[in-house]
Amino acid sequence: MDASLSRGFRIREGATIQLRADAFNLTNSYRAGVPSGLTTSGGSGVTTTVNSAQFGQILTAMDPRILQVAGKFIF
């Protein structure tokens, strides 16, 4: 689950500060990567590792929780 909060503060006529906070994988839950052997080689659409002993095994995980804070001055 991803979430974001944003708030703008008017400083004066024609000038605003915008603050933003983003959270990716907010619950920090496990997200499996792509099973091995299911990617294509050279964009041909042909799977090249069907005979591999690791074919179809999930060997990676996606990123853990990431938090990001940003500010923007608009004039």
Steps between C-alpha positions, in 0.01 A plus 500: 500500500636841403388830655576870468413824676531845349436849633543842344570819699443838339780737600392807306326589175631266233735301729425163657701235683383144445608222739454134413566167675484168311515145636553199275418152638363674810412173677851364426345172384688239299463538123652221295710579196453355152557121492829409330485397137186700426683794347568518131830535320546776245132592486418197285228380738670160531590362844860379489549322835228232509754222560667682792481337846383835640222551242188644665659550843463838668853612584446872564273733694380850418621807693420540872317804639622827347414843640556821305451865597502784247448873490424730209498879474254623238517863383 
